[in-house]
C-alpha cells in the first residue's frame, strides 16, 4: 500500500474532497501538495514538534488538558479502534483547538 498524494491545484473542490475521503477511509494517511504553505514554516513546525516530543515525560504531562481533550497525549492513552484493539494506540500526540471558556 502506498500513501496517496493529493494536489490542491489540479482538481475541483469535489474531486479534492473525494480524494481526501478515499485516502482517509482506505489508507488513513495522505500527502498534500500545492498547498501554498511556505517550506520554512513547515520546517519550523517539524523542528518544534521534535523538541516537544523530546521533552521528559513529566514536562509533557504538564501540557495535557483532559477536560477539553487538548494538549499532550501519551502512548497508549487513546484507543481509536476499541473493537479490534486490546491496548491503546502506539503514538504520542498534541491536540490543538479553538479557545473556549470552560
C-alpha positions as CSV (number, residue, x, y, z in Angstrom):
1,X,0.0,0.0,0.0
2,X,1.3,3.5,-0.8
3,X,0.3,6.8,0.7
4,X,-1.6,8.9,-1.9
5,X,-0.5,12.4,-2.9
6,X,-3.3,14.8,-3.4
7,X,-2.8,18.1,-5.2
8,X,-4.9,21.1,-4.2
9,X,-4.3,22.7,-7.7
10,X,-5.3,20.0,-10.1
11,X,-9.0,19.3,-9.5
12,X,-12.3,20.8,-8.5
13,X,-13.2,21.0,-4.8
14,X,-15.5,18.0,-5.2
15,X,-12.6,15.9,-6.7
16,X,-10.3,17.0,-3.9
17,X,-12.9,16.1,-1.3
18,X,-13.5,12.7,-2.9
19,X,-9.7,12.0,-3.0
20,X,-9.3,13.1,0.7
21,X,-12.3,10.9,1.7
22,X,-10.9,7.9,-0.2
23,X,-7.5,8.3,1.3
24,X,-8.8,8.6,4.8
25,X,-11.1,5.6,4.5
26,X,-8.8,3.3,2.6
27,X,-5.3,4.3,3.7
28,X,-5.6,6.5,6.8
29,X,-2.9,9.0,5.5
30,X,-2.2,11.3,2.6
31,X,0.3,13.8,1.4
32,X,-0.9,17.2,0.3
33,X,0.9,19.2,-2.4
34,X,0.3,22.6,-3.9
35,X,-1.0,23.8,-0.5
36,X,0.9,27.2,-0.6
37,X,2.3,26.8,3.0
38,X,5.9,28.1,2.9
39,X,8.6,25.5,3.3
40,X,10.3,27.4,6.1
41,X,7.1,27.4,8.2
42,X,6.8,23.6,7.7
43,X,10.4,23.1,8.6
44,X,9.9,25.2,11.8
45,X,6.8,23.1,12.8
46,X,8.7,19.9,12.4
47,X,11.6,21.3,14.5
48,X,9.2,22.4,17.2
49,X,7.5,19.0,17.1
50,X,10.8,17.2,17.6
51,X,11.6,19.4,20.5
52,X,8.2,18.9,22.1
53,X,8.3,15.1,21.9
54,X,11.9,15.0,23.1
55,X,10.9,16.6,26.4
56,X,11.0,14.5,29.6
57,X,7.6,12.8,30.3
58,X,7.0,14.9,33.4
59,X,7.1,18.1,31.3
60,X,4.9,16.6,28.5
61,X,2.3,15.5,31.0
62,X,2.1,19.1,32.3
63,X,0.9,20.0,28.7
64,X,-2.1,17.7,28.9
65,X,-5.6,19.1,29.4
66,X,-8.1,16.3,29.5
67,X,-11.2,18.5,30.2
68,X,-11.1,19.7,26.6
69,X,-9.1,16.8,25.2
70,X,-6.3,19.2,24.2
71,X,-2.6,19.2,24.6
72,X,-0.3,16.2,25.0
73,X,-1.5,12.5,24.8
74,X,1.0,9.8,25.7
75,X,1.5,6.3,24.2
76,X,-1.5,4.0,25.0
77,X,-3.8,6.8,26.1
78,X,-6.1,6.5,23.1
79,X,-7.8,3.5,21.7
80,X,-9.2,4.6,18.3
81,X,-10.4,1.2,17.3
82,X,-11.7,-0.4,20.5
83,X,-13.5,-3.3,18.7
84,X,-10.2,-4.6,17.3
85,X,-7.7,-3.2,19.9
86,X,-6.9,-4.6,23.3
87,X,-4.2,-1.9,24.0
88,X,-4.1,1.8,23.4
89,X,-2.5,3.3,20.3
90,X,1.2,3.3,20.0
91,X,1.6,7.0,19.3
92,X,2.0,10.3,21.1
93,X,0.1,13.3,20.1
94,X,-0.5,17.0,20.7
95,X,-4.1,18.3,20.1
96,X,-5.0,21.9,19.5
97,X,-8.3,23.7,19.0
98,X,-10.2,26.9,19.3
99,X,-10.0,28.7,22.6
100,X,-13.2,28.1,24.6
101,X,-14.4,29.1,28.0
102,X,-14.6,26.2,30.5
